[in-house]
Amino acid sequence: MRLVVEMTGHDEERLAALLRLLPPAPAGWVEAAQQLPAARTVIDSIVARAEADAAYRARVLSDLEAALEAEGHEASPSVVAALRIRLGNG
C-alpha cells in the first residue's frame, strides 16, 4: 500500500518558512556532498578491481587512503567512509 499526500500552496509556503528558520548546513556536510559525486567513479573503479582481484582487495582494505590517493583522489574522511561501505568493511 502506498500513501500519497498532496500539499496545497499554503503547506508549501509554511514548509519554506520553516526551512528558512534552520541554520545553514555545517561546512563539513557541504564539502562531503560536493566531493562524493566526483569520487563515485574512483570508488566504483576500486570496488570493481577489488571484486575481481583478491590480492588487490586485501591491499585496498589494509590502506583505503593509499588506494584512493593512488587513483588521484583525495582521501577525505567522507570518501574513505564511502569506499569502506562499498567494500563491505564499514
ABEGO torsion letter per residue (X at the ends): XBBBBBBBAAAAAAAAAAAAABBBBBAAAAAAAAAAAAAAAAAAAAAAAAAABAAAAAAAAABAAAAAAAAGBBBBAAAAAAAAAAAGAX
